[in-house]
Amino acid sequence: MIRITKGLLAEYYPHINSIDMHFHVQQVVPSQEIADFMFANLQYDERGDGVFRFWRALVEDDPHYSGIWSYVFYDGMCFSVTHSKNANDLQKLCGDG
């Protein structure tokens, strides 16, 4: 998941260097509530006619480039990846802090 995120960061935000970023990956149980939140708050894209769907949000004016990516494979497997150049931000993004 981290490699996918780094690749998509390079595609959408080529000015961001992800080498020194911290990442957190979490498997998520899909629900209608989560889907509604993602469609309302995150940017959507997909590859392979719905095989791989993803949503993204990144704070570009933040020097740590904090962000969240949600991935859905085959409308079943769902993962969330958060990232930041500051490890403390991940605790806030993931709800652990």
Protein Blocks (a to p, Z undefined) as FASTA:
>chain_A
ZZmmmmmmmmmmmmbcfklpccddddddddfklmmmmmmmmccddehhhmagcdddddfk
bmnlpacddddehhlaccdddddfblklmmmmnopZZ
